[in-house]
Amino acid sequence: MKLYHHPLSGHAHRARLFVSLLGLPHELVEIDLKSGAHKQPAFLALNGFGQVPVLDDDGTLVSDSNAILVYLAKKNARTDWLPEDAAGAAAVQRWLSVAAGEIAYGPAAARLVTVFGAKFNPEEVIGRAHTILGKLEAHLANRDWVASDRPTIADVALYSYLARAPEGNVDLSGYPRVNAFLGRIEALPGFVPFVKTAAGLAAA
Ligand SMILES: N[C@@H](CCC(=O)N[C@@H](CS)C(=O)NCC(=O)O)C(=O)O
C-alpha cells in the first residue's frame, strides 16, 4: 500500500495517522508540492484534482483524506472505527463533514496563510476557527470522543489541523476540553505526530 503525501499537509497527515493507528504496512511517497509535482501528468493520473493525499492499495486508488479513512475502515472491517448502524454511521459522517467544512475553512485555512502564504483574510479564517472550536469545546463537555464512546475516524479527521491551529495564529489556550481531546488522540497506540512548523503562535 502506498500513501502519496506531503509532510506539511494536514489532510495527508490525517490519512497517515489512520494507516498507522491501524498498524498497516505502507510506503510513504512524498509529492513535492513546491515544485508543482501534483499538477504533473504522472500525479494527475492518480488524482485528477491534483491534491494529496492519495492511497494506492494494490491498484485501487483512493483520493480525499476522509474517503481514505472510510476506505481503510471498511477494507479492514474495522467497525469499531466506523460503525455500521445507521445512527453510529451518521454521527461519524457529521464530524467528517465538519473536518471537510468548518475545519478546512477555519484552522486549516489560517495555517495556509502563515505556512504557505495563502491569500485568505486572516481575521476571517481565524474567526471561523474560533467558532468551530467553541462548538467542539461545548460538544466535548460530557464525552471523550466526538461521535462515539470510543475513537472513530471522525476523531482522526479532526486531529491534524486542530493540533497545529496555533501555527495559523489560532490560540487554543481557551479550549481545555479540545486540548484534552488532542492529548487522547496522541496517546493512542500507533499515533504518529504531524510535523511542526515555527509559524504563527508556534514561532514564539
Ligand atoms: N478534500 C481533499 C483536500 C486535499 C488538499 O487540500 N490537499 C492539499 C494539501 S493540504 C493539496 O494537495 N493542495 C494542492 C492544490 O490543491 O493544488 C482531502 O480531504 O484530501
The ligand as an SDF file (V2000), in Angstrom:
LIG
                    3D

 20 19  0  0  0  0  0  0  0  0999 V2000
  -10.5610   17.2700    0.0870 N   0  0  0  0  0  0  0  0  0  0  0  0
   -9.1700   16.9490   -0.0100 C   0  0  0  0  0  0  0  0  0  0  0  0
   -8.3160   18.1840    0.1590 C   0  0  0  0  0  0  0  0  0  0  0  0
   -6.8440   17.8740   -0.0020 C   0  0  0  0  0  0  0  0  0  0  0  0
   -5.9900   19.1100   -0.0740 C   0  0  0  0  0  0  0  0  0  0  0  0
   -6.4810   20.2530    0.0210 O   0  0  0  0  0  0  0  0  0  0  0  0
   -4.6980   18.8820   -0.2300 N   0  0  0  0  0  0  0  0  0  0  0  0
   -3.7740   19.9830   -0.3480 C   0  0  0  0  0  0  0  0  0  0  0  0
   -2.6160   19.8020    0.6090 C   0  0  0  0  0  0  0  0  0  0  0  0
   -3.1910   20.0220    2.2830 S   0  0  0  0  0  0  0  0  0  0  0  0
   -3.2100   19.9810   -1.7460 C   0  0  0  0  0  0  0  0  0  0  0  0
   -2.8060   18.9680   -2.2690 O   0  0  0  0  0  0  0  0  0  0  0  0
   -3.2190   21.1840   -2.3450 N   0  0  0  0  0  0  0  0  0  0  0  0
   -2.7030   21.3940   -3.6510 C   0  0  0  0  0  0  0  0  0  0  0  0
   -3.7300   22.0080   -4.5480 C   0  0  0  0  0  0  0  0  0  0  0  0
   -4.9230   21.9970   -4.2380 O   0  0  0  0  0  0  0  0  0  0  0  0
   -3.2960   22.4920   -5.5940 O   0  0  0  0  0  0  0  0  0  0  0  0
   -8.8090   15.8830    1.0470 C   0  0  0  0  0  0  0  0  0  0  0  0
   -9.5060   15.8160    2.0680 O   0  0  0  0  0  0  0  0  0  0  0  0
   -7.8680   15.1240    0.8420 O   0  0  0  0  0  0  0  0  0  0  0  0
  1  2  1  0
  2  3  1  0
  2 18  1  0
  3  4  1  0
  4  5  1  0
  5  6  2  0
  5  7  1  0
  7  8  1  0
  8  9  1  0
  8 11  1  0
  9 10  1  0
 11 12  2  0
 11 13  1  0
 13 14  1  0
 14 15  1  0
 15 16  2  0
 15 17  1  0
 18 19  2  0
 18 20  1  0
M  END
$$$$
